[in-house]
Amino acid sequence: SHLSPPLGTVKHQISKLVKISLAKCFPGDACIEPLVAICTNKFGDYQCNNAMGIWSKIKGKSTEFKNPNSVGQAIVRNLPQSEIIGSTSVAGPGFVNILLSDEWVAKSILNMLCNGIGTWAPVFDVKTAVVDFSSPNIAKEMHVGNLRSTIIGDSIAKMLEYSNVKVLRRNHVGDWGTQFGMLIRYLFEEIPDWEDANKNAIGDLQEFYKSSKRKFDADEAFKKRAQEAVVKLQKGEEQYRAAWEKICEISRNDFSQVYKRLKVEIIEKGESFYNPYIEGVLKKLDDLGLIKESEGARVIFIEGQTIPLIVVKSDGGFNYASTDLSALWYRINEEKAEWIIYVTDVGQSQHFDMFFSAARLAGWLPNNSIPKTNHVGFGLVLGDDGKRFRTRSSEVVRLVDLLDEAVSRCKQELTQRLENNGKISEWTDAEIAETAEAVGYGAVKYADLKNNRLTNYTFSYDQMLNDKGNTAVYLLYAHARICSIIRKSGKDMEELKKVGSIVLSHADERVLGLHLMHFAEIVEEACTNLLPNVLCEYLYNLSETFTKFYTSCQVVGSPEESSRLLLCEAAAVVMRKCFYLLGITPVFKI
Ligand code: ARG
């Protein structure tokens, strides 16, 4: 008796009805695109805004319609019969207000509970996307910028995956370039037994990098040997290749510590992967006449830019841009990606603007169509001094330390609280550790994701670990509380889903139900504009809406108990999906 899985968002479903109506009203005008939006006034849940535009086209030519309002009336008259719509009204200049049927909202929510939240997934016309994120540089410490990229990129990837887009999660690590000549030479000269597999000869790679750089800057002869080493590495000489592998391996292990803590899946295809493609790709661009000589370098001139895009340096070497052009070519042609998304700090905007323009000149990126690219830029992480986030001794913060600190603070606070309310004996050490991790990592992620990514934000443990206000801690506990309401009712929810029904009788129940129904639209919007903060805002509002419902509607022991428990369950399911899409692990015990 439940609905079959709905296709896409509510907005999408209403658009389909409006489209049918428009085709009936204006049979001559083959396809007027329905303009449907979430309504912001009390007369509707959704509104159709087509009337004004249509009126301005037919004004003076039609005998049937005398004003935009009559166009709106006609749209309403011709809407097909549908269980979605409760009632309609037409406001002054033809805006059609649509109130959803309470029964349909209730049924849709129950259907979601029975068939999974996948039935609410938005629908995109893109089949495969690349999300290029995290992307730290080998032999350098992963910094907070890489952390932001990791958190934002993972969330975007998850939202697209939920929307049934196949996502290629790509770690475009900086594993190629002139610095490797220096590192390899230094390794050969300072650590002759570097190949001994039984010991980590390099030790701390950052220190190793710094001292090799010191030597490189001070010693001309060494500098020359380093430059020769780059050539040998690029030619693929075995010893050099092996040394390069060794260095990359150390960094890779460090990076994976962070991914493991954050539970982030990502596949490394570093700069070196695309190196074999560069020559061929540049030839294609050259054949199109795009590559010019400029001051000994080979460049692509781009309209509106003061400097050209350098694709071959004056020393003949390739660079960041030639690699990115090749990677884009590969992603479009070999991986068949239709949407390629790059997550880096806004400082790199110009690089992306320029190389996207070059790709457009080459005809790789058609206008307003697929394949398409986006640069997802983000701002800085600041310390409480308003400057770039650093340690007290003004060094780059090690990400593992930052994450560990968040967890250990959570653990301390949780233990303290459990001791205070005499509950510590109800918790195992493992439960405490798990909860502290979920909350700690969740807090770091949420504090990042809740801001519009373009703004800088101040990193503060105190703020992000506050259990009041718009924080992961607050939200995780709000979710755990809903779970405990359900648990304490003693009801078998699986059974209730099968035999029960939802009735939205109280105004606050309806508001909650409608908010749940907006979930897919929010994910759609967050994906379209590549803004995870939209989902955070939705999640926060959901917990507020739930609180309002729970304050005015008694659940356990009321005549409406089973319906209300199902609503609680639905709120918990949607909250958990939000957590999942934000990369946050839910907790169930508080
Ligand atoms: N490794 C670069 C950095 O640390 C980021 C790479 C981003 N991805 C890309 N395809 N350019 O700044």
Residues whose N, C-alpha, C, O or C-beta is under 5 A from the ligand:
A	BS01	LIG	D132 S135 P136 N137 H172 V173 G174 T344
